[in-house]
């Protein structure tokens, strides 16, 4: 699958957030602040997963419809991916 620039930028922001958390830990930041930032990273990763799965699903469904194929199995697979990511 080809990922667009928006997905790449989203992942780079997550990388930056995680680097910030590492710096907080290295400088012995407050537990509450570290946990809050980790929670933000987790939420960002969850959103990135959702975007990647939905973009891929949309593309695959479009292709299958054009070919006259069933989309049921790929929708199930996409839902399974989302469930496993949680």
N, C-alpha and C positions, 0 to 999 in steps of 0.2 A: 504494500500500500504506500502511496505517496502522501507524505504528511505536509500540510501547508505551513507557511511561515508563522501563522498564529499559534499553532501547536508548539512549534519550536520555541517561540518567544515565551509562551506560557511555561514551558519546562525550564527555560533559563531563569525566569523569575523565581520558580520554585528552588532552583539551585542556589540562587542568591539568598533566598530566605533561609535555606538550610545552612549556608555558610555563616549567616548572621547568628544562627543558633549555636553553631560551633564556637564562634567568637565569644558569645555570652557564657558558654560553659567554661571556656579557657580562662575567661576573666572572672570566673566564679560569680556569675550573675545570680540574681534571685530566682529561687525555684519557681515561683509563681510566673515570673516573666518567661523563663525557659519553657515551661509547660504551655503557656499561652501561645508562644511562637511555634512550638511543635504542633499544637492543635491547628494553627493557621496553615502550616505546611501540609498537614494531613488533609485538611479541607481542600487545599489547592490541588493536591495530588488526586483526590477523589473527583474534583471537577475536571481535571485533565483526562482522567480515565473515561469519564462520561462523554466528553467531547470526542475523544479518539474513537470510542466504540460507536457513538451515534453517527459520526462522519463516515466511518467504514460501513456501517449498516446501511445508511442511505445510499451510498455508492453501489454496494452489492445488490440491494433490492432493486435499484434502477436497472442494473445490468440484467438481473434475472427476469424482470418483467419484460424487458426488451427481447429477451430470448424465449419468452413464454414459459419459463420455469417457475416452479414453486418457490416461495420465499419463506415458508414455514420453518424449515430447519435453520436457516441463517438467523431468523429472528430469535429462535430458541437459543441458539449459540450466543448471540449478543446478550440476551438476558442472563444466561449462565455466567458469562464473563463479568457482567456487572455485579451479580450476586457474589461470585468468588472474590471480587475486589474488595468487598466489605468484610 
